[in-house]
Amino acid sequence: PINFSLEELIYPELFKNLKDKQHIAWGILDSRMLFTIDAIRKYFGKPVYVNSWDSGGELSLRGLRPFNCKVGAEYSTHKYGIGIDFNVKGIDSQEIRNHIKANYLNLSIYKFITCIEDFKGMNWVHIDFRNVVDRKSDLLIVSG
């Protein structure tokens, strides 16, 4: 992607282990996901934040997660490089989720998204790119 560094998208240990082999880490991340987060950044014209560990922040598991990670579901899409959590600077996460739900068939920036999470009180956006049966009519919305 144009607007993201590898550090923003993977967990610190993997980055350190693959520091001289970054092409391997880029290859793990789904190209649909990379296209989409770049497109969202361009569409809204604002920074999109995923991980912040590389700049001293606490966020390290919002992109690719290790398979032994206890955060999230056992088979989380994050562990397969097809799930990502993010925030758009200055825009409420519910507003972004609502925008995706209302426009996922109409805006090309959302054309690869197959699932979003929409839980009460979420202050981030989760999108993923899992396989679904009928992408033309269904956006899987996981809520609780």
Summary of the structure (lengths in Angstrom):
residues: 144
radius of gyration: 14.5
end to end distance: 32.1
largest distance: 42.6
contacts: 399
relative contact order: 0.16
helix: 35%
strand: 13%
